[in-house]
């Protein structure tokens, strides 16, 4: 299906005052140079053993070896820090500026690029957290804080210095801080990962645009199926076939745009701006 078909659907939704939700995954950030989480950059060696991302990104691993997990996350933070929002990110910020409260962005990405591009915190649900934030690993407080100043990206094979270990202690109780990200052995909640907000958003969504995600985690799947089950319209943007594309093609007026997220979103953002100017 073409971008022109998606523009027609957008026109119907916007003229009918329907709500539009965009769900983004790793694909949009890959275009900014951030390796996908499950790619080769995610593997990590500690001593003589190689660990998969699904092993590193767990509370269990953090409980056993918090320093190695922190080095891994500071390495990943460095990759995210070097990246810049691409035209797809900026297109979504443009869409929000026109649609305002009829627009919600739900992202699985922890790289903060949507916020840097101009999407608002109030309309952006970061359902997997933010790699530039931390909180107490012992949960002495629910407060989410920025990563302390004085922390710098790590290279493979690095270790934490004594000063860095002190920076990574909770200011309230003195125990370890942890990255503010959802780990594989944890579940979604509202306080940290906006679970309830995401579900309520899905229930009110007339058009859901999924971008660069294969639906490997539970909440994104739940969101897509809620919109589909409620008769909402689905547009999937991805360079590869995926379950969300198949579901979109099964939905009423559903569209699969097999294209890069940047090119497709720029075209849709231009359409939103044109439609909005004619209202």
Secondary structure as the mmCIF struct_conf table of DSSP 4:
data_model
#
loop_
_struct_conf.conf_type_id
_struct_conf.id
_struct_conf.beg_label_comp_id
_struct_conf.beg_label_asym_id
_struct_conf.beg_label_seq_id
_struct_conf.end_label_comp_id
_struct_conf.end_label_asym_id
_struct_conf.end_label_seq_id
HELX_RH_AL_P HELX_RH_AL_P1 UNK A 3 UNK A 15
TURN_TY1_P TURN_TY1_P1 UNK A 16 UNK A 17
STRN STRN1 UNK A 20 UNK A 24
HELX_RH_AL_P HELX_RH_AL_P2 UNK A 26 UNK A 30
TURN_TY1_P TURN_TY1_P2 UNK A 31 UNK A 33
HELX_LH_PP_P HELX_LH_PP_P1 UNK A 34 UNK A 36
TURN_TY1_P TURN_TY1_P3 UNK A 37 UNK A 38
BEND BEND1 UNK A 39 UNK A 39
HELX_RH_3T_P HELX_RH_3T_P1 UNK A 40 UNK A 42
STRN STRN2 UNK A 44 UNK A 46
TURN_TY1_P TURN_TY1_P4 UNK A 47 UNK A 48
STRN STRN3 UNK A 49 UNK A 51
HELX_RH_AL_P HELX_RH_AL_P3 UNK A 53 UNK A 56
BEND BEND2 UNK A 57 UNK A 58
HELX_RH_AL_P HELX_RH_AL_P4 UNK A 59 UNK A 64
HELX_RH_AL_P HELX_RH_AL_P5 UNK A 66 UNK A 82
HELX_RH_AL_P HELX_RH_AL_P6 UNK A 87 UNK A 99
HELX_RH_3T_P HELX_RH_3T_P2 UNK A 100 UNK A 102
STRN STRN4 UNK A 103 UNK A 107
BEND BEND3 UNK A 111 UNK A 111
HELX_RH_AL_P HELX_RH_AL_P7 UNK A 113 UNK A 117
TURN_TY1_P TURN_TY1_P5 UNK A 118 UNK A 118
HELX_RH_3T_P HELX_RH_3T_P3 UNK A 121 UNK A 123
STRN STRN5 UNK A 124 UNK A 126
TURN_TY1_P TURN_TY1_P6 UNK A 127 UNK A 128
STRN STRN6 UNK A 129 UNK A 136
TURN_TY1_P TURN_TY1_P7 UNK A 137 UNK A 138
BEND BEND4 UNK A 140 UNK A 140
STRN STRN7 UNK A 145 UNK A 146
HELX_LH_PP_P HELX_LH_PP_P2 UNK A 147 UNK A 148
TURN_TY1_P TURN_TY1_P8 UNK A 149 UNK A 150
TURN_TY1_P TURN_TY1_P9 UNK A 156 UNK A 157
HELX_RH_AL_P HELX_RH_AL_P8 UNK A 162 UNK A 167
TURN_TY1_P TURN_TY1_P10 UNK A 168 UNK A 168
STRN STRN8 UNK A 169 UNK A 169
TURN_TY1_P TURN_TY1_P11 UNK A 171 UNK A 173
BEND BEND5 UNK A 174 UNK A 175
STRN STRN9 UNK A 176 UNK A 176
STRN STRN10 UNK A 177 UNK A 181
TURN_TY1_P TURN_TY1_P12 UNK A 184 UNK A 185
HELX_RH_AL_P HELX_RH_AL_P9 UNK A 190 UNK A 193
HELX_RH_AL_P HELX_RH_AL_P10 UNK A 195 UNK A 204
BEND BEND6 UNK A 206 UNK A 206
STRN STRN11 UNK A 207 UNK A 211
BEND BEND7 UNK A 212 UNK A 212
BEND BEND8 UNK A 217 UNK A 217
HELX_RH_AL_P HELX_RH_AL_P11 UNK A 218 UNK A 229
TURN_TY1_P TURN_TY1_P13 UNK A 230 UNK A 231
STRN STRN12 UNK A 233 UNK A 237
BEND BEND9 UNK A 239 UNK A 240
HELX_RH_AL_P HELX_RH_AL_P12 UNK A 243 UNK A 250
BEND BEND10 UNK A 251 UNK A 251
TURN_TY1_P TURN_TY1_P14 UNK A 252 UNK A 253
STRN STRN13 UNK A 255 UNK A 257
BEND BEND11 UNK A 259 UNK A 259
HELX_RH_AL_P HELX_RH_AL_P13 UNK A 261 UNK A 277
TURN_TY1_P TURN_TY1_P15 UNK A 278 UNK A 278
#
